[in-house]
Amino acid sequence: MIMGRVGGKVAIVTGAGSSGMGRVTAQLLAREGASLVVGDINEAGAQETARLIKAAGGQAVALRQDVASEADWAAIVKLALDNFGRIDILDNNAAMFVAKPLMETSTEEFRRQNAINVDGVFFGMKAVIPAMERAGGGSIINISSGAGIVGFAAAGGYSSSKGAVRLITKAMALECAQRKNGIRVNSIHPGPILTPMLEQGMVDLGGTTQVRTMFEQMAPLGRLGEPLDIANGVLYLASDESKYVTGAELAIDGGFIAQ
């Protein structure tokens, strides 16, 4: 008997090739019994995540994936079905963070950020839903941001893209409910989480102690969150513990959006 909170399920996690939220989430889902399909634009990083999972006794496969490419989405779905026969969980985690005000953001930066953060979520949901329907249901978790609920002047393009993720999640949750396909769709809204992406963003904003303090003070709890904080939220939404939860937004943000 397969044990664990997601035992016997098959999960795709995007953006899981670094030491940030994606890798930590993939490892947690694997420890809780899921078979993992790992995607990342950094193929070596994706393969390393899969290696770590297998070394710990789990099952995982990986490939290079640009979430802004529909062809790459078709490839990762095929990889999942060829290796594990089904798809139960999608964690749309891959993201791009441009730490610039809108007036300093180039058209190319704005469009590429939206291609990854918004198009990638759209393509991913459309790609996995037919397989989930054949499996009798599933759970899609879209990683938005606290900056997708409240404005964030220091990264306006990122904020707007994550706001789009918030609403596309709700729209797809309602669509799936209307289709009566057993698929739940929810979003997670992290606050400032200490990941390689945030660390690079802090460098882009000057890399000073004052910049780090600014991010720490965004959350009333007065500190940065950890990738495992988000992974625990993904695990809850991926599991049957959340079987009556859809169209919801789960803030894991140290109180950021409560202000």
Backbone as CSV, one residue per row, in Angstrom:
resi,resn,N_x,N_y,N_z,CA_x,CA_y,CA_z,C_x,C_y,C_z
1,MET,0.843,-1.210,0.000,0.000,0.000,0.000,0.875,1.256,0.000
2,ILE,0.568,2.170,-0.902,1.338,3.410,-0.983,0.845,4.371,0.092
3,MET,1.764,4.795,0.943,1.407,5.678,2.034,1.755,7.122,1.688
4,GLY,1.272,8.033,2.517,1.572,9.445,2.326,0.326,10.217,1.945
5,ARG,0.388,11.514,2.133,-0.773,12.367,1.904,-1.150,12.478,0.437
6,VAL,-0.198,12.199,-0.465,-0.492,12.168,-1.899,-0.016,10.841,-2.494
7,GLY,-0.096,9.802,-1.712,0.360,8.493,-2.155,-0.364,8.018,-3.406
8,GLY,0.381,7.519,-4.376,-0.195,7.007,-5.608,-0.514,8.046,-6.648
9,LYS,-0.326,9.322,-6.338,-0.632,10.387,-7.298,0.610,10.734,-8.122
10,VAL,0.367,11.361,-9.270,1.443,11.796,-10.162,1.391,13.313,-10.254
11,ALA,2.524,13.954,-10.009,2.580,15.412,-9.958,3.587,15.969,-10.944
12,ILE,3.195,17.032,-11.636,4.114,17.836,-12.441,4.412,19.104,-11.650
13,VAL,5.702,19.409,-11.490,6.110,20.652,-10.840,7.025,21.401,-11.795
14,THR,6.642,22.619,-12.146,7.461,23.421,-13.054,8.397,24.321,-12.249
15,GLY,9.457,24.765,-12.913,10.414,25.637,-12.232,11.055,24.965,-11.041
16,ALA,11.303,23.661,-11.156,11.795,22.881,-10.010,13.267,22.542,-10.135
17,GLY,13.997,23.332,-10.910,15.399,23.019,-11.139,16.371,23.797,-10.288
18,SER,15.866,24.590,-9.337,16.761,25.328,-8.450,16.442,24.958,-7.012
19,SER,17.153,25.578,-6.093,16.956,25.263,-4.674,15.786,26.033,-4.061
20,GLY,14.953,26.630,-4.899,13.834,27.415,-4.404,12.590,26.590,-4.161
21,MET,11.431,27.230,-4.326,10.161,26.593,-3.975,9.874,25.353,-4.802
22,GLY,10.244,25.361,-6.089,9.938,24.225,-6.947,10.603,22.943,-6.501
23,ARG,11.910,22.991,-6.271,12.622,21.786,-5.838,12.127,21.309,-4.477
24,VAL,11.970,22.227,-3.541,11.515,21.838,-2.205,10.121,21.225,-2.273
25,THR,9.254,21.789,-3.105,7.903,21.245,-3.258,7.944,19.857,-3.886
26,ALA,8.732,19.698,-4.935,8.835,18.388,-5.586,9.322,17.335,-4.603
27,GLN,10.312,17.678,-3.801,10.836,16.721,-2.826,9.793,16.380,-1.764
28,LEU,9.038,17.375,-1.318,8.017,17.119,-0.303,6.907,16.230,-0.857
29,LEU,6.443,16.516,-2.062,5.402,15.685,-2.659,5.889,14.247,-2.821
30,ALA,7.156,14.092,-3.205,7.713,12.748,-3.363,7.772,12.024,-2.020
31,ARG,8.182,12.729,-0.967,8.226,12.103,0.365,6.836,11.675,0.815
32,GLU,5.824,12.381,0.324,4.447,12.050,0.708,3.796,11.086,-0.280
33,GLY,4.597,10.448,-1.140,4.106,9.329,-1.936,3.833,9.575,-3.399
34,ALA,4.003,10.808,-3.884,3.722,11.099,-5.287,4.904,10.726,-6.177
35,SER,4.610,10.390,-7.422,5.629,10.263,-8.458,5.756,11.621,-9.136
36,LEU,6.991,12.063,-9.371,7.226,13.433,-9.815,7.716,13.526,-11.254
37,VAL,7.180,14.529,-11.939,7.671,14.936,-13.248,8.161,16.365,-13.075
38,VAL,9.455,16.557,-13.262,10.109,17.822,-12.941,10.456,18.565,-14.224
39,GLY,10.021,19.812,-14.324,10.348,20.635,-15.474,11.078,21.893,-15.064
40,ASP,12.019,22.333,-15.898,12.698,23.598,-15.653,13.436,24.006,-16.918
41,ILE,13.577,25.310,-17.123,14.346,25.815,-18.261,15.808,25.396,-18.141
42,ASN,16.254,25.165,-16.899,17.598,24.671,-16.594,17.534,23.147,-16.513
43,GLU,17.863,22.485,-17.620,17.715,21.029,-17.661,18.579,20.332,-16.622
44,ALA,19.812,20.813,-16.431,20.686,20.188,-15.440,20.086,20.291,-14.043
45,GLY,19.477,21.426,-13.739,18.837,21.598,-12.441,17.645,20.681,-12.271
46,ALA,16.848,20.523,-13.332,15.695,19.620,-13.275,16.155,18.181,-13.057
47,GLN,17.186,17.780,-13.764,17.711,16.425,-13.599,18.268,16.219,-12.187
48,GLU,18.878,17.250,-11.615,19.397,17.133,-10.253,18.263,16.970,-9.249
49,THR,17.173,17.688,-9.446,16.016,17.515,-8.562,15.495,16.085,-8.642
50,ALA,15.380,15.566,-9.858,14.926,14.180,-10.023,15.902,13.210,-9.369
51,ARG,17.200,13.470,-9.500,18.204,12.590,-8.887,18.064,12.572,-7.370
52,LEU,17.854,13.750,-6.780,17.700,13.835,-5.329,16.476,13.057,-4.859
53,ILE,15.391,13.151,-5.616,14.168,12.426,-5.260,14.403,10.921,-5.330
54,LYS,15.046,10.468,-6.400,15.297,9.033,-6.557,16.287,8.523,-5.502
55,ALA,17.262,9.356,-5.152,18.228,8.964,-4.123,17.561,8.780,-2.768
56,ALA,16.458,9.505,-2.562,15.715,9.390,-1.305,14.651,8.296,-1.360
57,GLY,14.616,7.541,-2.463,13.685,6.423,-2.580,12.417,6.718,-3.346
58,GLY,12.323,7.906,-3.944,11.126,8.266,-4.689,11.248,7.983,-6.176
59,GLN,10.190,8.314,-6.895,10.162,8.155,-8.346,10.088,9.530,-9.000
60,ALA,10.947,9.751,-10.003,10.948,11.056,-10.657,11.597,10.965,-12.029
61,VAL,11.085,11.770,-12.946,11.692,11.981,-14.257,11.736,13.484,-14.481
62,ALA,12.590,13.916,-15.411,12.766,15.353,-15.618,13.068,15.651,-17.075
63,LEU,12.809,16.904,-17.445,13.195,17.375,-18.772,13.289,18.891,-18.767
64,ARG,13.943,19.408,-19.812,13.997,20.854,-19.976,12.630,21.340,-20.419
65,GLN,12.138,22.394,-19.778,10.836,22.924,-20.142,10.820,24.439,-20.053
66,ASP,10.434,25.072,-21.148,10.105,26.496,-21.160,8.590,26.565,-21.060
67,VAL,8.075,27.051,-19.944,6.620,27.035,-19.739,5.886,27.952,-20.707
68,ALA,6.618,28.854,-21.370,5.994,29.730,-22.363,5.853,29.049,-23.714
69,SER,6.232,27.774,-23.804,6.150,27.016,-25.046,5.074,25.939,-24.935
70,GLU,4.064,26.011,-25.804,3.034,24.974,-25.804,3.621,23.619,-26.181
71,ALA,4.623,23.606,-27.054,5.263,22.343,-27.433,5.951,21.695,-26.232
72,ASP,6.567,22.512,-25.390,7.217,21.970,-24.195,6.185,21.421,-23.212
73,TRP,5.020,22.041,-23.158,3.954,21.509,-22.300,3.465,20.159,-22.826
74,ALA,3.321,20.045,-24.126,2.927,18.753,-24.698,3.959,17.688,-24.358
75,ALA,5.240,18.075,-24.374,6.308,17.119,-24.091,6.285,16.659,-22.632
76,ILE,6.028,17.567,-21.693,6.057,17.158,-20.291,4.832,16.317,-19.946
77,VAL,3.702,16.609,-20.574,2.517,15.768,-20.380,2.776,14.365,-20.924
78,LYS,3.384,14.282,-22.091,3.715,12.976,-22.674,4.671,12.209,-21.771
79,LEU,5.663,12.906,-21.224,6.627,12.263,-20.329,5.910,11.688,-19.110
80,ALA,4.981,12.444,-18.552,4.229,11.968,-17.385,3.408,10.734,-17.723
81,LEU,2.694,10.794,-18.835,1.818,9.678,-19.207,2.621,8.447,-19.613
82,ASP,3.732,8.649,-20.324,4.557,7.518,-20.737,5.174,6.801,-19.545
83,ASN,5.540,7.563,-18.511,6.231,6.971,-17.366,5.299,6.522,-16.249
84,PHE,4.203,7.243,-16.054,3.360,6.973,-14.881,1.890,6.741,-15.209
85,GLY,1.488,7.011,-16.448,0.152,6.649,-16.891,-0.972,7.596,-16.536
86,ARG,-0.692,8.648,-15.785,-1.756,9.560,-15.378,-1.141,10.869,-14.877
87,ILE,-1.972,11.881,-14.679,-1.563,13.143,-14.059,-2.650,13.524,-13.061
88,ASP,-2.251,13.740,-11.814,-3.200,14.102,-10.758,-2.987,15.511,-10.220
89,ILE,-1.752,16.000,-10.294,-1.389,17.264,-9.657,-0.541,18.087,-10.616
90,LEU,-0.849,19.372,-10.721,0.017,20.317,-11.426,0.335,21.464,-10.492
91,ASP,1.619,21.689,-10.250,2.073,22.858,-9.500,2.724,23.814,-10.491
92,ASN,1.967,24.840,-10.896,2.465,25.860,-11.827,3.334,26.834,-11.037
93,ASN,4.592,26.482,-10.888,5.489,27.224,-10.003,6.464,28.134,-10.745
94,ALA,6.812,27.797,-11.986,7.826,28.571,-12.717,7.423,30.043,-12.813
95,ALA,8.403,30.922,-12.663,8.094,32.356,-12.681,9.328,33.161,-13.061
96,MET,9.069,34.396,-13.450,10.118,35.374,-13.729,9.817,36.618,-12.910
97,PHE,10.852,37.168,-12.274,10.695,38.333,-11.399,11.608,39.441,-11.892
98,VAL,11.027,40.495,-12.443,11.793,41.666,-12.873,11.612,42.742,-11.812
99,ALA,12.681,43.034,-11.109,12.611,43.975,-9.990,12.812,45.402,-10.493
100,LYS,11.790,45.907,-11.193,11.840,47.269,-11.720,10.450,47.895,-11.647
101,PRO,10.374,49.197,-11.397,9.090,49.883,-11.566,8.650,49.798,-13.027
102,LEU,7.376,49.993,-13.269,6.856,49.886,-14.632,7.523,50.866,-15.587
103,MET,7.789,52.071,-15.120,8.369,53.078,-16.015,9.807,52.753,-16.421
104,GLU,10.438,51.818,-15.707,11.801,51.405,-16.044,11.838,50.034,-16.705
105,THR,10.675,49.423,-16.892,10.581,48.093,-17.478,10.463,48.200,-18.988
106,SER,11.304,47.458,-19.707,11.236,47.482,-21.164,10.047,46.657,-21.647
107,THR,9.632,46.934,-22.878,8.549,46.150,-23.471,8.923,44.676,-23.527
108,GLU,10.175,44.387,-23.876,10.628,42.996,-23.951,10.544,42.321,-22.587
109,GLU,10.974,43.010,-21.525,10.912,42.446,-20.176,9.467,42.211,-19.751
110,PHE,8.603,43.168,-20.054,7.196,43.042,-19.666,6.556,41.848,-20.363
111,ARG,6.816,41.722,-21.669,6.196,40.631,-22.436,6.754,39.272,-22.044
112,ARG,8.070,39.177,-21.816,8.651,37.890,-21.429,8.158,37.469,-20.051
113,GLN,8.042,38.431,-19.146,7.535,38.118,-17.813,6.110,37.600,-17.878
114,ASN,5.294,38.215,-18.708,3.925,37.742,-18.865,3.866,36.393,-19.575
115,ALA,4.783,36.171,-20.513,4.809,34.885,-21.212,5.057,33.739,-20.235
116,ILE,5.956,33.950,-19.284,6.264,32.906,-18.306,5.192,32.844,-17.224
117,ASN,4.868,33.979,-16.639,4.002,33.995,-15.456,2.522,33.787,-15.762
118,VAL,2.078,34.250,-16.934,0.653,34.154,-17.274,0.405,33.109,-18.354
119,ASP,1.075,33.260,-19.506,0.898,32.273,-20.578,1.256,30.879,-20.087
120,GLY,2.325,30.784,-19.308,2.753,29.482,-18.809,1.693,28.792,-17.980
121,VAL,0.998,29.552,-17.163,-0.089,28.997,-16.348,-1.253,28.562,-17.238
122,PHE,-1.612,29.407,-18.183,-2.696,29.099,-19.126,-2.388,27.840,-19.926
123,PHE,-1.186,27.795,-20.509,-0.796,26.627,-21.304,-0.790,25.367,-20.437
124,GLY,-0.284,25.494,-19.217,-0.183,24.327,-18.347,-1.533,23.746,-17.984
125,MET,-2.463,24.610,-17.633,-3.791,24.109,-17.271,-4.451,23.415,-18.454
126,LYS,-4.386,24.048,-19.631,-4.995,23.436,-20.816,-4.330,22.105,-21.177
127,ALA,-3.032,22.011,-20.922,-2.299,20.798,-21.301,-2.642,19.607,-20.415
128,VAL,-2.835,19.855,-19.101,-3.021,18.718,-18.183,-4.480,18.330,-17.977
129,ILE,-5.410,19.236,-18.202,-6.806,18.953,-17.860,-7.365,17.736,-18.596
130,PRO,-7.109,17.531,-19.893,-7.640,16.311,-20.513,-7.169,15.033,-19.824
131,ALA,-5.892,14.969,-19.446,-5.388,13.779,-18.751,-6.004,13.656,-17.365
132,MET,-6.166,14.779,-16.669,-6.802,14.738,-15.354,-8.251,14.272,-15.460
133,GLU,-8.937,14.729,-16.496,-10.329,14.297,-16.688,-10.400,12.790,-16.903
134,ARG,-9.469,12.249,-17.667,-9.453,10.799,-17.880,-9.175,10.048,-16.586
135,ALA,-8.417,10.689,-15.686,-8.082,10.060,-14.408,-9.186,10.237,-13.366
136,GLY,-10.207,11.022,-13.708,-11.320,11.218,-12.785,-11.214,12.440,-11.909
137,GLY,-10.219,13.298,-12.165,-10.084,14.526,-11.380,-8.637,14.868,-11.132
138,GLY,-8.425,15.934,-10.374,-7.065,16.347,-10.079,-7.048,17.680,-9.364
139,SER,-5.842,18.148,-9.101,-5.659,19.419,-8.404,-4.603,20.246,-9.119
140,ILE,-4.966,21.476,-9.456,-4.036,22.422,-10.069,-3.763,23.526,-9.063
141,ILE,-2.484,23.759,-8.810,-2.072,24.818,-7.884,-1.239,25.817,-8.659
142,ASN,-1.725,27.041,-8.759,-1.013,28.105,-9.463,-0.344,29.019,-8.447
143,ILE,0.965,29.183,-8.573,1.681,30.044,-7.639,1.586,31.489,-8.130
144,SER,0.792,32.268,-7.427,0.663,33.694,-7.710,1.622,34.428,-6.768
145,SER,1.149,35.423,-6.061,1.994,36.197,-5.155,1.113,37.103,-4.317
146,GLY,1.629,37.502,-3.161,0.952,38.567,-2.437,0.890,39.821,-3.281
147,ALA,1.898,39.997,-4.151,1.929,41.135,-5.067,0.910,40.995,-6.186
148,GLY,0.213,39.867,-6.252,-0.889,39.708,-7.183,-2.222,40.104,-6.572
149,ILE,-2.195,40.463,-5.301,-3.405,40.915,-4.599,-3.315,42.405,-4.294
150,VAL,-2.127,42.852,-3.893,-1.888,44.284,-3.658,-0.796,44.745,-4.610
151,GLY,-0.804,46.008,-4.964,0.202,46.532,-5.880,1.592,46.537,-5.265
152,PHE,2.612,46.401,-6.098,4.003,46.387,-5.654,4.796,47.268,-6.607
153,ALA,5.017,48.512,-6.212,5.601,49.505,-7.109,7.015,49.153,-7.546
154,ALA,7.768,48.443,-6.705,9.150,48.112,-7.043,9.258,47.055,-8.134
155,ALA,8.147,46.381,-8.433,8.131,45.342,-9.477,6.734,45.297,-10.084
156,GLY,6.377,46.370,-10.782,5.010,46.523,-11.267,4.600,45.492,-12.302
157,GLY,5.495,45.121,-13.193,5.164,44.110,-14.195,4.933,42.750,-13.557
158,TYR,5.749,42.403,-12.577,5.573,41.157,-11.843,4.229,41.162,-11.124
159,SER,3.924,42.272,-10.462,2.670,42.393,-9.724,1.471,42.207,-10.647
160,SER,1.508,42.848,-11.807,0.371,42.734,-12.728,0.234,41.313,-13.265
161,SER,1.362,40.656,-13.542,1.289,39.288,-14.055,0.726,38.334,-13.012
162,LYS,1.091,38.540,-11.768,0.599,37.653,-10.719,-0.868,37.937,-10.377
163,GLY,-1.307,39.181,-10.607,-2.731,39.474,-10.488,-3.528,38.711,-11.528
164,ALA,-2.970,38.594,-12.727,-3.625,37.807,-13.779,-3.708,36.336,-13.387
165,VAL,-2.663,35.816,-12.758,-2.689,34.416,-12.309,-3.811,34.205,-11.298
166,ARG,-3.986,35.159,-10.414,-5.046,35.056,-9.404,-6.418,34.883,-10.057
167,LEU,-6.716,35.682,-11.081,-8.047,35.642,-11.679,-8.219,34.512,-12.688
168,ILE,-7.158,34.139,-13.391,-7.293,33.005,-14.306,-7.525,31.727,-13.505
169,THR,-6.980,31.685,-12.294,-7.223,30.544,-11.407,-8.703,30.438,-11.067
170,LYS,-9.295,31.547,-10.682,-10.713,31.528,-10.315,-11.587,31.174,-11.516
171,ALA,-11.238,31.729,-12.686,-12.023,31.437,-13.886,-11.970,29.949,-14.229
172,MET,-10.770,29.345,-14.148,-10.660,27.931,-14.472,-11.310,27.059,-13.399
173,ALA,-11.266,27.494,-12.153,-11.945,26.739,-11.100,-13.444,26.653,-11.382
174,LEU,-14.031,27.769,-11.800,-15.459,27.776,-12.123,-15.746,26.941,-13.363
175,GLU,-14.859,27.037,-14.366,-15.047,26.258,-15.588,-15.001,24.755,-15.291
176,CYS,-14.045,24.348,-14.466,-13.948,22.922,-14.128,-15.159,22.468,-13.320
177,ALA,-15.641,23.316,-12.432,-16.837,22.965,-11.672,-18.031,22.786,-12.607
178,GLN,-18.143,23.660,-13.604,-19.230,23.545,-14.580,-19.096,22.281,-15.414
179,ARG,-17.861,21.891,-15.708,-17.616,20.673,-16.469,-17.794,19.412,-15.620
180,LYS,-17.900,19.603,-14.300,-18.063,18.480,-13.359,-16.999,17.407,-13.592
181,ASN,-15.746,17.888,-13.728,-14.657,16.973,-14.058,-13.811,16.565,-12.854
182,GLY,-14.182,17.033,-11.672,-13.453,16.640,-10.476,-12.111,17.328,-10.296
183,ILE,-11.864,18.384,-11.060,-10.585,19.094,-10.973,-10.766,20.370,-10.154
184,ARG,-9.918,20.513,-9.155,-9.916,21.720,-8.327,-8.758,22.617,-8.747
185,VAL,-8.978,23.927,-8.715,-7.955,24.877,-9.151,-7.851,25.988,-8.107
186,ASN,-6.679,26.151,-7.537,-6.462,27.136,-6.480,-5.150,27.876,-6.687
187,SER,-5.022,29.011,-6.043,-3.770,29.768,-6.131,-3.159,29.943,-4.744
188,ILE,-1.836,30.012,-4.728,-1.087,30.319,-3.516,-0.411,31.661,-3.713
189,HIS,-0.421,32.469,-2.660,0.099,33.833,-2.734,1.214,34.012,-1.703
190,PRO,2.449,33.686,-2.116,3.569,33.856,-1.186,3.850,35.326,-0.910
191,GLY,4.329,35.574,0.296,4.939,36.859,0.596,6.403,36.788,0.207
192,PRO,7.255,37.590,0.849,8.688,37.526,0.534,9.296,36.215,1.044
193,ILE,9.675,35.355,0.115,10.233,34.042,0.436,11.691,34.023,-0.008
194,LEU,12.577,33.543,0.841,14.000,33.533,0.533,14.305,32.432,-0.480
195,THR,14.318,32.796,-1.734,14.614,31.894,-2.846,15.695,32.532,-3.711
196,PRO,16.322,31.752,-4.607,17.283,32.365,-5.530,16.680,33.504,-6.343
197,MET,15.388,33.387,-6.703,14.745,34.443,-7.481,14.650,35.738,-6.674
198,LEU,14.280,35.641,-5.395,14.197,36.839,-4.567,15.589,37.402,-4.309
199,GLU,16.552,36.525,-4.090,17.918,37.000,-3.861,18.425,37.788,-5.063
200,GLN,18.133,37.320,-6.278,18.527,38.058,-7.473,17.784,39.382,-7.558
201,GLY,16.502,39.362,-7.191,15.732,40.599,-7.177,16.319,41.621,-6.220
202,MET,16.779,41.170,-5.063,17.393,42.086,-4.101,18.695,42.657,-4.659
203,VAL,19.450,41.841,-5.383,20.672,42.328,-6.039,20.324,43.394,-7.071
204,ASP,19.276,43.128,-7.867,18.865,44.075,-8.905,18.428,45.413,-8.315
205,LEU,17.920,45.380,-7.095,17.464,46.610,-6.442,18.576,47.298,-5.644
206,GLY,19.785,46.774,-5.733,20.918,47.428,-5.080,21.751,46.520,-4.206
207,GLY,21.150,45.420,-3.768,21.894,44.424,-3.015,22.389,44.870,-1.657
208,THR,21.785,45.897,-1.092,22.244,46.409,0.195,21.492,45.761,1.350
209,THR,22.036,45.961,2.535,21.354,45.494,3.740,19.979,46.145,3.856
210,GLN,19.887,47.393,3.410,18.611,48.107,3.485,17.563,47.450,2.586
211,VAL,17.985,46.934,1.421,17.039,46.259,0.526,16.515,44.997,1.178
212,ARG,17.392,44.200,1.774,16.947,42.981,2.455,15.990,43.326,3.596
213,THR,16.344,44.368,4.360,15.484,44.785,5.472,14.113,45.215,4.950
214,MET,14.087,45.879,3.782,12.810,46.295,3.193,11.922,45.080,2.949
215,PHE,12.492,44.015,2.369,11.705,42.816,2.097,11.273,42.139,3.400
216,GLU,12.156,42.093,4.376,11.803,41.477,5.663,10.651,42.224,6.325
217,GLN,10.670,43.541,6.212,9.655,44.351,6.888,8.342,44.417,6.121
218,MET,8.310,43.877,4.898,7.038,43.801,4.179,6.031,42.936,4.935
219,ALA,6.527,41.921,5.615,5.656,41.009,6.348,5.579,41.438,7.808
220,PRO,4.378,41.581,8.355,4.257,41.928,9.762,5.011,40.988,10.704
221,LEU,5.209,39.738,10.287,5.987,38.823,11.131,7.464,39.203,11.164
222,GLY,7.884,40.109,10.263,9.214,40.677,10.354,10.358,39.813,9.860
223,ARG,10.068,38.838,9.019,11.133,37.985,8.489,10.726,37.446,7.130
224,LEU,11.706,36.902,6.424,11.433,36.252,5.156,10.908,34.838,5.401
225,GLY,10.018,34.398,4.520,9.550,33.026,4.600,10.555,32.076,3.970
226,GLU,10.287,30.772,4.113,11.147,29.733,3.563,10.393,28.955,2.489
227,PRO,11.105,28.386,1.508,10.429,27.603,0.473,9.517,26.512,1.028
228,LEU,9.890,25.904,2.141,9.061,24.845,2.715,7.702,25.376,3.160
229,ASP,7.628,26.642,3.533,6.329,27.226,3.896,5.360,27.116,2.725
230,ILE,5.847,27.385,1.527,4.999,27.305,0.335,4.741,25.856,-0.037
231,ALA,5.762,25.022,0.059,5.607,23.606,-0.273,4.528,22.948,0.584
232,ASN,4.461,23.316,1.846,3.423,22.755,2.723,2.028,23.154,2.251
233,GLY,1.898,24.385,1.745,0.610,24.807,1.200,0.250,24.046,-0.059
234,VAL,1.239,23.821,-0.928,0.998,23.035,-2.140,0.557,21.626,-1.766
235,LEU,1.234,21.021,-0.797,0.884,19.666,-0.373,-0.570,19.599,0.104
236,TYR,-0.988,20.567,0.888,-2.385,20.593,1.357,-3.356,20.660,0.177
237,LEU,-3.109,21.576,-0.771,-4.022,21.741,-1.902,-3.955,20.567,-2.867
238,ALA,-2.823,19.865,-2.895,-2.686,18.695,-3.768,-3.359,17.467,-3.180
239,SER,-3.529,17.443,-1.877,-4.042,16.265,-1.188,-5.565,16.273,-1.118
240,ASP,-6.119,15.149,-0.733,-7.566,15.046,-0.575,-8.073,15.787,0.658
241,GLU,-7.166,16.283,1.474,-7.570,17.096,2.632,-8.279,18.372,2.185
242,SER,-8.015,18.806,0.967,-8.606,20.048,0.442,-9.678,19.748,-0.612
243,LYS,-10.340,18.609,-0.488,-11.271,18.168,-1.540,-12.468,19.101,-1.732
244,TYR,-12.736,19.994,-0.759,-13.850,20.937,-0.897,-13.337,22.363,-1.130
245,VAL,-12.101,22.467,-1.581,-11.473,23.779,-1.797,-11.194,23.966,-3.279
246,THR,-11.829,24.972,-3.891,-11.512,25.326,-5.278,-11.802,26.809,-5.489
247,GLY,-11.020,27.427,-6.365,-11.168,28.853,-6.610,-10.667,29.716,-5.470
248,ALA,-9.934,29.113,-4.544,-9.475,29.828,-3.352,-8.092,30.414,-3.565
249,GLU,-7.770,31.393,-2.752,-6.427,31.972,-2.758,-5.841,31.818,-1.356
250,LEU,-4.757,31.075,-1.272,-4.114,30.783,0.010,-2.904,31.694,0.160
251,ALA,-3.004,32.650,1.074,-1.892,33.566,1.330,-0.961,32.942,2.360
252,ILE,0.300,32.791,1.969,1.343,32.307,2.882,2.404,33.392,2.852
253,ASP,2.194,34.424,3.677,2.898,35.685,3.425,3.317,36.449,4.667
254,GLY,3.261,35.817,5.832,3.668,36.517,7.036,2.804,37.710,7.373
255,GLY,1.588,37.770,6.802,0.669,38.873,7.060,0.748,40.006,6.059
256,PHE,1.496,39.806,4.968,1.740,40.883,3.993,0.455,41.518,3.477
257,ILE,-0.520,40.699,3.046,-1.714,41.290,2.428,-2.746,41.740,3.460
258,ALA,-2.489,41.480,4.733,-3.428,41.906,5.775,-3.271,43.379,6.123
259,GLN,-2.230,43.999,5.627,-1.935,45.387,5.997,-2.834,46.376,5.268
